[in-house]
Amino acid sequence: MASPFLVSDEVAEALRAGRPIVALESTIISHGLPRPRNHEAAQEFEEILRSAGVTPATIAVLDGVPRIGLDEEGVRRIAFEDLTKASVRDLPILAAKKASGATTVAATAYLAGRAGLRVFATGGLGGVHRGASESFDESADLSTLARAGVTVVSAGVKSVLDIPGTLERLETLSVPVVGYRTTDFPSFWLRGSGYTIDWQVDDAVEIARVMQAQDELGDGQGIVVANPLPAEQQWDPAEHDRVLATAFAAADEAGVSGKAVTPFLLGYIVDASEGRSLEVNLDIARNNVRLAAEIAIAWSGLTAQPED
């Protein structure tokens, strides 16, 4: 049978040679940033990796075909076309309809794992939503990481989510969570959340060793690397708290509920912060891409086959 996805020549050659590769999602480009800033950001993220000697593998579904690695035209399409936000469950439907979609964290991790990629950089991981005990609203990111053997570098989860609930679900799903030089789980815009995680790692080589041990001892789960922003780049905590409080109040007043709550909150936060939250978003992504590059290089060095 033909492969259900298409790996670019650049990524395929890097896989054959055992060179470092980092997967990148497309939803952050198509849905997370305004045009044309999103196109510039997509090019910048790839250039950060190439400058470090790492092959970028931006992932998306174009015309029904999951693409592992995009050419310039593919990057342009995810930035300027109105694409569906595609999670894992949407992939077969997009394929059958020959439609296009921007892959979420879940879909990107799933496809990266299927293609043999081991490191993935994103902004923030999805998680358990506030009020999930009634709505059952939980991101597919969590269940996907329980079976996709990919190491995901993220700045924790957004503070609008249920952070302790998310950490509990990751524990239940046996997904290892390690903090990069911290045991305070980051809350995306802020360096910390006040919720402690058990394990800290201090460099990329140590993370690569955890990946190797997970291959030997785990049951196919991925790994979450929680990477906080540098202190000087985080959103001002006082402004963050004020904007979040007004956002939740606005959602209550508007009668927003269920799955509509988080998109409402995120949109409100961008407007209420006059774009400052978006600038922090970009710093988060850059920071995670740089660390993912270091991990991919360490993983490549650890797993390199000796020459004959």
Contacts in CASP RR format, 6 or more apart in sequence:
PFRMAT RR
TARGET T0000
AUTHOR 0000-0000-0000
METHOD contacts of the structure
MODEL  1
MASPFLVSDEVAEALRAGRPIVALESTIISHGLPRPRNHEAAQEFEEILR
SAGVTPATIAVLDGVPRIGLDEEGVRRIAFEDLTKASVRDLPILAAKKAS
GATTVAATAYLAGRAGLRVFATGGLGGVHRGASESFDESADLSTLARAGV
TVVSAGVKSVLDIPGTLERLETLSVPVVGYRTTDFPSFWLRGSGYTIDWQ
VDDAVEIARVMQAQDELGDGQGIVVANPLPAEQQWDPAEHDRVLATAFAA
ADEAGVSGKAVTPFLLGYIVDASEGRSLEVNLDIARNNVRLAAEIAIAWS
GLTAQPED
4 66 0 8 1.000
4 95 0 8 1.000
5 65 0 8 1.000
5 66 0 8 1.000
5 67 0 8 1.000
5 68 0 8 1.000
5 111 0 8 1.000
5 114 0 8 1.000
5 115 0 8 1.000
6 65 0 8 1.000
6 66 0 8 1.000
6 67 0 8 1.000
6 68 0 8 1.000
7 15 0 8 1.000
7 68 0 8 1.000
7 69 0 8 1.000
7 115 0 8 1.000
8 57 0 8 1.000
8 67 0 8 1.000
8 68 0 8 1.000
8 69 0 8 1.000
8 70 0 8 1.000
8 71 0 8 1.000
10 55 0 8 1.000
10 69 0 8 1.000
11 21 0 8 1.000
11 55 0 8 1.000
11 57 0 8 1.000
11 68 0 8 1.000
11 69 0 8 1.000
11 115 0 8 1.000
11 117 0 8 1.000
13 19 0 8 1.000
14 20 0 8 1.000
14 21 0 8 1.000
14 55 0 8 1.000
15 21 0 8 1.000
15 115 0 8 1.000
15 116 0 8 1.000
15 117 0 8 1.000
18 300 0 8 1.000
18 303 0 8 1.000
18 304 0 8 1.000
18 305 0 8 1.000
19 53 0 8 1.000
19 54 0 8 1.000
19 55 0 8 1.000
19 300 0 8 1.000
20 53 0 8 1.000
20 54 0 8 1.000
20 55 0 8 1.000
20 119 0 8 1.000
20 293 0 8 1.000
20 296 0 8 1.000
20 297 0 8 1.000
20 299 0 8 1.000
20 300 0 8 1.000
21 54 0 8 1.000
21 55 0 8 1.000
21 56 0 8 1.000
21 57 0 8 1.000
21 117 0 8 1.000
21 118 0 8 1.000
21 119 0 8 1.000
21 296 0 8 1.000
22 49 0 8 1.000
22 54 0 8 1.000
22 55 0 8 1.000
22 56 0 8 1.000
22 57 0 8 1.000
22 117 0 8 1.000
22 119 0 8 1.000
22 120 0 8 1.000
22 121 0 8 1.000
22 289 0 8 1.000
22 292 0 8 1.000
22 293 0 8 1.000
22 296 0 8 1.000
23 57 0 8 1.000
23 58 0 8 1.000
23 59 0 8 1.000
23 68 0 8 1.000
23 108 0 8 1.000
23 109 0 8 1.000
23 112 0 8 1.000
23 117 0 8 1.000
23 119 0 8 1.000
23 120 0 8 1.000
23 121 0 8 1.000
23 150 0 8 1.000
24 42 0 8 1.000
24 45 0 8 1.000
24 46 0 8 1.000
24 56 0 8 1.000
24 57 0 8 1.000
24 58 0 8 1.000
24 59 0 8 1.000
24 108 0 8 1.000
24 120 0 8 1.000
24 121 0 8 1.000
24 122 0 8 1.000
24 289 0 8 1.000
25 58 0 8 1.000
25 59 0 8 1.000
25 102 0 8 1.000
25 103 0 8 1.000
25 104 0 8 1.000
25 105 0 8 1.000
25 107 0 8 1.000
25 108 0 8 1.000
25 120 0 8 1.000
25 122 0 8 1.000
26 58 0 8 1.000
26 59 0 8 1.000
26 60 0 8 1.000
26 78 0 8 1.000
26 83 0 8 1.000
26 101 0 8 1.000
26 102 0 8 1.000
26 103 0 8 1.000
26 108 0 8 1.000
27 85 0 8 1.000
27 86 0 8 1.000
27 102 0 8 1.000
27 103 0 8 1.000
27 104 0 8 1.000
27 105 0 8 1.000
27 108 0 8 1.000
28 41 0 8 1.000
28 122 0 8 1.000
28 123 0 8 1.000
28 285 0 8 1.000
29 38 0 8 1.000
29 39 0 8 1.000
29 41 0 8 1.000
29 42 0 8 1.000
29 58 0 8 1.000
29 75 0 8 1.000
29 78 0 8 1.000
29 79 0 8 1.000
29 102 0 8 1.000
30 38 0 8 1.000
30 60 0 8 1.000
30 78 0 8 1.000
30 79 0 8 1.000
30 81 0 8 1.000
30 83 0 8 1.000
30 85 0 8 1.000
30 101 0 8 1.000
30 102 0 8 1.000
31 85 0 8 1.000
31 102 0 8 1.000
32 38 0 8 1.000
32 281 0 8 1.000
33 41 0 8 1.000
33 278 0 8 1.000
33 281 0 8 1.000
33 282 0 8 1.000
34 278 0 8 1.000
35 79 0 8 1.000
35 80 0 8 1.000
36 79 0 8 1.000
36 80 0 8 1.000
38 79 0 8 1.000
39 75 0 8 1.000
39 76 0 8 1.000
39 79 0 8 1.000
39 80 0 8 1.000
41 282 0 8 1.000
41 285 0 8 1.000
42 58 0 8 1.000
42 75 0 8 1.000
42 78 0 8 1.000
42 79 0 8 1.000
43 75 0 8 1.000
44 286 0 8 1.000
45 56 0 8 1.000
45 58 0 8 1.000
45 121 0 8 1.000
45 285 0 8 1.000
45 286 0 8 1.000
45 289 0 8 1.000
46 56 0 8 1.000
46 58 0 8 1.000
46 75 0 8 1.000
48 286 0 8 1.000
48 289 0 8 1.000
48 290 0 8 1.000
48 293 0 8 1.000
49 55 0 8 1.000
49 56 0 8 1.000
49 289 0 8 1.000
49 292 0 8 1.000
49 293 0 8 1.000
50 56 0 8 1.000
52 290 0 8 1.000
52 293 0 8 1.000
52 294 0 8 1.000
52 297 0 8 1.000
53 293 0 8 1.000
53 297 0 8 1.000
54 293 0 8 1.000
54 296 0 8 1.000
54 297 0 8 1.000
56 69 0 8 1.000
57 68 0 8 1.000
57 69 0 8 1.000
57 112 0 8 1.000
57 115 0 8 1.000
57 117 0 8 1.000
58 69 0 8 1.000
58 70 0 8 1.000
58 75 0 8 1.000
58 78 0 8 1.000
59 66 0 8 1.000
59 67 0 8 1.000
59 68 0 8 1.000
59 69 0 8 1.000
59 70 0 8 1.000
59 103 0 8 1.000
59 107 0 8 1.000
59 108 0 8 1.000
59 111 0 8 1.000
59 112 0 8 1.000
60 66 0 8 1.000
60 67 0 8 1.000
60 70 0 8 1.000
60 74 0 8 1.000
60 77 0 8 1.000
60 78 0 8 1.000
60 83 0 8 1.000
60 100 0 8 1.000
60 101 0 8 1.000
60 102 0 8 1.000
60 103 0 8 1.000
61 67 0 8 1.000
61 86 0 8 1.000
61 91 0 8 1.000
61 94 0 8 1.000
61 95 0 8 1.000
61 99 0 8 1.000
61 100 0 8 1.000
61 101 0 8 1.000
61 102 0 8 1.000
61 103 0 8 1.000
61 107 0 8 1.000
62 70 0 8 1.000
62 74 0 8 1.000
62 77 0 8 1.000
62 100 0 8 1.000
62 101 0 8 1.000
63 98 0 8 1.000
63 99 0 8 1.000
63 100 0 8 1.000
64 94 0 8 1.000
64 95 0 8 1.000
64 97 0 8 1.000
64 98 0 8 1.000
64 99 0 8 1.000
64 100 0 8 1.000
65 95 0 8 1.000
66 91 0 8 1.000
66 95 0 8 1.000
66 103 0 8 1.000
66 111 0 8 1.000
67 74 0 8 1.000
68 111 0 8 1.000
68 112 0 8 1.000
68 115 0 8 1.000
68 117 0 8 1.000
70 78 0 8 1.000
77 83 0 8 1.000
77 100 0 8 1.000
78 102 0 8 1.000
81 100 0 8 1.000
83 100 0 8 1.000
83 101 0 8 1.000
83 102 0 8 1.000
84 90 0 8 1.000
84 94 0 8 1.000
84 99 0 8 1.000
84 100 0 8 1.000
84 101 0 8 1.000
84 102 0 8 1.000
85 101 0 8 1.000
85 102 0 8 1.000
85 104 0 8 1.000
86 94 0 8 1.000
86 101 0 8 1.000
86 102 0 8 1.000
86 103 0 8 1.000
86 104 0 8 1.000
86 107 0 8 1.000
87 103 0 8 1.000
87 104 0 8 1.000
87 106 0 8 1.000
87 107 0 8 1.000
87 140 0 8 1.000
88 106 0 8 1.000
88 107 0 8 1.000
88 110 0 8 1.000
88 140 0 8 1.000
88 144 0 8 1.000
89 140 0 8 1.000
90 101 0 8 1.000
90 107 0 8 1.000
91 107 0 8 1.000
91 110 0 8 1.000
91 111 0 8 1.000
93 99 0 8 1.000
94 100 0 8 1.000
94 101 0 8 1.000
103 111 0 8 1.000
104 140 0 8 1.000
104 141 0 8 1.000
105 122 0 8 1.000
105 124 0 8 1.000
105 125 0 8 1.000
105 126 0 8 1.000
105 139 0 8 1.000
105 141 0 8 1.000
105 144 0 8 1.000
105 152 0 8 1.000
105 154 0 8 1.000
106 139 0 8 1.000
106 140 0 8 1.000
106 141 0 8 1.000
106 143 0 8 1.000
106 144 0 8 1.000
107 144 0 8 1.000
108 120 0 8 1.000
108 122 0 8 1.000
109 120 0 8 1.000
109 141 0 8 1.000
109 144 0 8 1.000
109 145 0 8 1.000
109 148 0 8 1.000
109 149 0 8 1.000
109 150 0 8 1.000
109 152 0 8 1.000
109 222 0 8 1.000
110 144 0 8 1.000
110 148 0 8 1.000
112 118 0 8 1.000
112 120 0 8 1.000
112 148 0 8 1.000
112 150 0 8 1.000
113 148 0 8 1.000
113 149 0 8 1.000
113 150 0 8 1.000
117 150 0 8 1.000
118 149 0 8 1.000
118 150 0 8 1.000
118 151 0 8 1.000
118 211 0 8 1.000
118 296 0 8 1.000
118 299 0 8 1.000
119 150 0 8 1.000
119 151 0 8 1.000
119 153 0 8 1.000
119 292 0 8 1.000
119 295 0 8 1.000
119 296 0 8 1.000
119 299 0 8 1.000
120 150 0 8 1.000
120 151 0 8 1.000
120 152 0 8 1.000
120 153 0 8 1.000
120 292 0 8 1.000
121 152 0 8 1.000
121 153 0 8 1.000
121 285 0 8 1.000
121 288 0 8 1.000
121 289 0 8 1.000
121 291 0 8 1.000
121 292 0 8 1.000
121 293 0 8 1.000
122 152 0 8 1.000
122 153 0 8 1.000
122 154 0 8 1.000
122 285 0 8 1.000
122 288 0 8 1.000
123 154 0 8 1.000
123 155 0 8 1.000
123 188 0 8 1.000
123 281 0 8 1.000
123 284 0 8 1.000
123 285 0 8 1.000
123 288 0 8 1.000
124 154 0 8 1.000
124 155 0 8 1.000
124 156 0 8 1.000
124 157 0 8 1.000
124 158 0 8 1.000
124 188 0 8 1.000
124 284 0 8 1.000
124 288 0 8 1.000
125 139 0 8 1.000
125 141 0 8 1.000
125 142 0 8 1.000
125 152 0 8 1.000
125 154 0 8 1.000
125 156 0 8 1.000
125 157 0 8 1.000
125 166 0 8 1.000
125 224 0 8 1.000
126 139 0 8 1.000
126 141 0 8 1.000
126 142 0 8 1.000
126 157 0 8 1.000
126 158 0 8 1.000
126 161 0 8 1.000
126 166 0 8 1.000
127 138 0 8 1.000
127 139 0 8 1.000
127 141 0 8 1.000
127 142 0 8 1.000
127 157 0 8 1.000
127 161 0 8 1.000
127 162 0 8 1.000
127 166 0 8 1.000
127 169 0 8 1.000
128 137 0 8 1.000
128 138 0 8 1.000
128 139 0 8 1.000
128 142 0 8 1.000
128 161 0 8 1.000
128 162 0 8 1.000
128 165 0 8 1.000
128 166 0 8 1.000
128 168 0 8 1.000
128 169 0 8 1.000
129 135 0 8 1.000
129 137 0 8 1.000
129 138 0 8 1.000
129 139 0 8 1.000
129 161 0 8 1.000
129 162 0 8 1.000
129 258 0 8 1.000
129 259 0 8 1.000
129 261 0 8 1.000
129 262 0 8 1.000
130 160 0 8 1.000
130 161 0 8 1.000
130 162 0 8 1.000
130 261 0 8 1.000
131 137 0 8 1.000
131 162 0 8 1.000
132 138 0 8 1.000
132 162 0 8 1.000
132 165 0 8 1.000
135 257 0 8 1.000
135 258 0 8 1.000
135 259 0 8 1.000
137 258 0 8 1.000
137 259 0 8 1.000
138 169 0 8 1.000
142 166 0 8 1.000
142 169 0 8 1.000
142 170 0 8 1.000
142 173 0 8 1.000
142 175 0 8 1.000
143 173 0 8 1.000
145 152 0 8 1.000
145 170 0 8 1.000
145 173 0 8 1.000
145 175 0 8 1.000
145 221 0 8 1.000
145 222 0 8 1.000
145 224 0 8 1.000
146 173 0 8 1.000
146 174 0 8 1.000
146 175 0 8 1.000
146 221 0 8 1.000
146 222 0 8 1.000
147 220 0 8 1.000
147 221 0 8 1.000
148 220 0 8 1.000
148 222 0 8 1.000
149 214 0 8 1.000
149 220 0 8 1.000
149 221 0 8 1.000
149 222 0 8 1.000
149 223 0 8 1.000
150 222 0 8 1.000
150 223 0 8 1.000
151 207 0 8 1.000
151 211 0 8 1.000
151 222 0 8 1.000
151 223 0 8 1.000
151 225 0 8 1.000
151 295 0 8 1.000
151 299 0 8 1.000
152 222 0 8 1.000
152 223 0 8 1.000
152 224 0 8 1.000
152 225 0 8 1.000
153 180 0 8 1.000
153 225 0 8 1.000
153 227 0 8 1.000
153 288 0 8 1.000
153 289 0 8 1.000
153 291 0 8 1.000
153 292 0 8 1.000
153 295 0 8 1.000
154 224 0 8 1.000
154 225 0 8 1.000
154 226 0 8 1.000
154 227 0 8 1.000
154 288 0 8 1.000
155 186 0 8 1.000
155 188 0 8 1.000
155 226 0 8 1.000
155 227 0 8 1.000
155 228 0 8 1.000
155 229 0 8 1.000
155 284 0 8 1.000
155 287 0 8 1.000
155 288 0 8 1.000
156 185 0 8 1.000
156 186 0 8 1.000
156 187 0 8 1.000
156 188 0 8 1.000
156 193 0 8 1.000
156 224 0 8 1.000
156 226 0 8 1.000
156 227 0 8 1.000
157 163 0 8 1.000
157 166 0 8 1.000
157 187 0 8 1.000
157 188 0 8 1.000
158 187 0 8 1.000
158 188 0 8 1.000
158 189 0 8 1.000
158 262 0 8 1.000
158 266 0 8 1.000
159 187 0 8 1.000
159 188 0 8 1.000
159 189 0 8 1.000
159 190 0 8 1.000
159 193 0 8 1.000
159 240 0 8 1.000
159 244 0 8 1.000
160 244 0 8 1.000
160 247 0 8 1.000
160 262 0 8 1.000
160 265 0 8 1.000
160 266 0 8 1.000
160 269 0 8 1.000
161 262 0 8 1.000
163 185 0 8 1.000
163 187 0 8 1.000
163 193 0 8 1.000
163 195 0 8 1.000
164 195 0 8 1.000
167 177 0 8 1.000
167 185 0 8 1.000
167 195 0 8 1.000
167 197 0 8 1.000
170 177 0 8 1.000
170 224 0 8 1.000
171 177 0 8 1.000
173 221 0 8 1.000
174 218 0 8 1.000
174 219 0 8 1.000
174 221 0 8 1.000
175 221 0 8 1.000
175 222 0 8 1.000
175 223 0 8 1.000
175 224 0 8 1.000
176 199 0 8 1.000
176 210 0 8 1.000
176 214 0 8 1.000
176 221 0 8 1.000
176 222 0 8 1.000
176 223 0 8 1.000
176 224 0 8 1.000
177 185 0 8 1.000
177 197 0 8 1.000
177 198 0 8 1.000
177 199 0 8 1.000
177 223 0 8 1.000
177 224 0 8 1.000
177 226 0 8 1.000
178 197 0 8 1.000
178 199 0 8 1.000
178 200 0 8 1.000
178 201 0 8 1.000
178 207 0 8 1.000
178 210 0 8 1.000
178 223 0 8 1.000
178 224 0 8 1.000
178 225 0 8 1.000
178 226 0 8 1.000
179 185 0 8 1.000
179 197 0 8 1.000
179 199 0 8 1.000
179 200 0 8 1.000
179 201 0 8 1.000
179 225 0 8 1.000
179 226 0 8 1.000
179 227 0 8 1.000
180 200 0 8 1.000
180 201 0 8 1.000
180 202 0 8 1.000
180 207 0 8 1.000
180 225 0 8 1.000
180 226 0 8 1.000
180 227 0 8 1.000
180 228 0 8 1.000
180 291 0 8 1.000
181 200 0 8 1.000
181 201 0 8 1.000
181 202 0 8 1.000
181 228 0 8 1.000
182 191 0 8 1.000
182 192 0 8 1.000
182 200 0 8 1.000
182 226 0 8 1.000
182 228 0 8 1.000
183 196 0 8 1.000
183 197 0 8 1.000
183 198 0 8 1.000
183 199 0 8 1.000
183 200 0 8 1.000
184 191 0 8 1.000
184 192 0 8 1.000
184 193 0 8 1.000
184 194 0 8 1.000
184 195 0 8 1.000
184 196 0 8 1.000
184 197 0 8 1.000
184 228 0 8 1.000
185 192 0 8 1.000
185 193 0 8 1.000
185 194 0 8 1.000
185 195 0 8 1.000
185 196 0 8 1.000
185 197 0 8 1.000
185 226 0 8 1.000
186 192 0 8 1.000
186 193 0 8 1.000
186 226 0 8 1.000
186 227 0 8 1.000
186 228 0 8 1.000
186 229 0 8 1.000
187 193 0 8 1.000
188 284 0 8 1.000
189 229 0 8 1.000
189 234 0 8 1.000
189 235 0 8 1.000
189 240 0 8 1.000
189 277 0 8 1.000
189 280 0 8 1.000
189 284 0 8 1.000
190 229 0 8 1.000
190 234 0 8 1.000
190 235 0 8 1.000
190 237 0 8 1.000
190 240 0 8 1.000
191 228 0 8 1.000
191 229 0 8 1.000
191 231 0 8 1.000
191 234 0 8 1.000
192 228 0 8 1.000
197 226 0 8 1.000
201 207 0 8 1.000
201 210 0 8 1.000
201 225 0 8 1.000
203 294 0 8 1.000
203 298 0 8 1.000
204 291 0 8 1.000
204 294 0 8 1.000
204 295 0 8 1.000
204 297 0 8 1.000
204 298 0 8 1.000
205 298 0 8 1.000
205 302 0 8 1.000
207 223 0 8 1.000
207 225 0 8 1.000
207 295 0 8 1.000
207 298 0 8 1.000
208 295 0 8 1.000
208 298 0 8 1.000
208 299 0 8 1.000
208 301 0 8 1.000
208 302 0 8 1.000
209 302 0 8 1.000
210 223 0 8 1.000
211 223 0 8 1.000
211 295 0 8 1.000
211 299 0 8 1.000
212 302 0 8 1.000
212 303 0 8 1.000
214 220 0 8 1.000
214 221 0 8 1.000
214 222 0 8 1.000
214 223 0 8 1.000
225 291 0 8 1.000
225 295 0 8 1.000
227 287 0 8 1.000
227 288 0 8 1.000
227 291 0 8 1.000
228 234 0 8 1.000
229 280 0 8 1.000
229 283 0 8 1.000
229 284 0 8 1.000
229 287 0 8 1.000
230 287 0 8 1.000
233 280 0 8 1.000
233 283 0 8 1.000
233 287 0 8 1.000
234 280 0 8 1.000
235 273 0 8 1.000
235 276 0 8 1.000
235 277 0 8 1.000
235 280 0 8 1.000
239 273 0 8 1.000
239 276 0 8 1.000
243 269 0 8 1.000
243 272 0 8 1.000
243 273 0 8 1.000
243 277 0 8 1.000
244 265 0 8 1.000
244 269 0 8 1.000
246 268 0 8 1.000
246 272 0 8 1.000
247 265 0 8 1.000
247 268 0 8 1.000
247 269 0 8 1.000
247 272 0 8 1.000
248 265 0 8 1.000
250 264 0 8 1.000
250 268 0 8 1.000
251 261 0 8 1.000
251 264 0 8 1.000
251 265 0 8 1.000
251 268 0 8 1.000
254 264 0 8 1.000
256 264 0 8 1.000
269 277 0 8 1.000
270 277 0 8 1.000
270 278 0 8 1.000
END
